[in-house]
Amino acid sequence: MGKMTQKLEDIKRLIGKLQQQQPESIQNFLGFMTSVEKEGALSTKQKELINVGLAVAAQCEWCIALHVKGAIDAGASKEEILEAAMQAVLMHGGPALMYMTPVEEALEEFSHE
């Protein structure tokens, strides 16, 4: 199992634990997430690309894995994903630039190109 696939497994495991330990809170969070991520004025692909940039800005490798995979699954190209991630670098500078590393790892691991 690749490093970024392991990050996705970490997320699943955490959600499973929280469903046992904090069921109401995690259910509310997941419901909110579902409502925000559904297609509306923005497509799923556009939202996932925004989330890639936000994940890099937040310096969250788990979020990067989740949203790079989501963007690929929604039809985003490698170039679109890299451009979205670079928006975070523009706004957050050097520290965000370092989080291009897990973006590259996720692209290598999840890309079907």
Secondary structure, 3 states (H helix, E strand, C coil): CCHHHHHHHHHHHHHHHHHHHCHHHHHHHHHHHHHHHCCCCCCHHHHHHHHHHHHHHHCCHHHHHHHHHHHHHCCCCHHHHHHHHHHHHHHHCHHHHHCHHHHHHHHHHHCCC
